[in-house]
Amino acid sequence: MRQSPKDLEGSARFGAAKIRKALYDLMEWKKAHHGKMSADETLIHLFNTLVTNLFELKDAKSSDEDRFAYGQKTAYVEVLEILQEWKDAIIHGLDFDVEKVFPL
């Protein structure tokens, strides 16, 4: 059973680097052996990358002196909200309120 971002939050700090490396390795293998990714594969890769990065930016706030991290977090949240319009978003785990899981 696949875990949703809600389930992954507790283990995100431990597993984020492993998840990112596994996704990167998979995508690199795919490109090397089969050429470009399909549209669905690209969207899944984008979704996983955004969620991983958002867990790393979880503590970024608008009141921080260096607001770059908060700007990244805001942009990633907006992209995830756009990805929710994808017809297969729910199937791939994008079935949560983005701003509740990653509050701005």
Order of alpha helices (4+ residues) and beta strands (2+ residues): alpha-alpha-alpha-alpha-alpha
